[in-house]
Amino acid sequence: MMYQAKVEVRLKQGHSDPEGETVAEALKDLEYTVKTVKVSKVYKIMLDVDSREEAERQVDEMCRRLLANPTKDDYSFTLEEVR
């Protein structure tokens, strides 16, 4: 079965987000009434696995081992079966 995972990695609460702050200031300079901007990364991963449970297990493992730094990042993901 083919699954597409969409993984979002974002900074944990309390960590500074210099990229988001820069974007917020640039938007304010363009006269938008922006209060804050938070930046995150999105990964789209195609998996060929035997079951949804296996896809979930592998994606969670990918996040813990490589995609997210547990010290500073939170992550979440969704899975969609691709036919």
Secondary structure, DSSP 4 states (H G I P E B T S, - for coil): -EEEEEEEEEEPTTS--HHHHHHHHHHHHTT--------EEEEEEEEE-S-HHHHHHHHHHHIIIII--TTTEEEEEEEEEE-
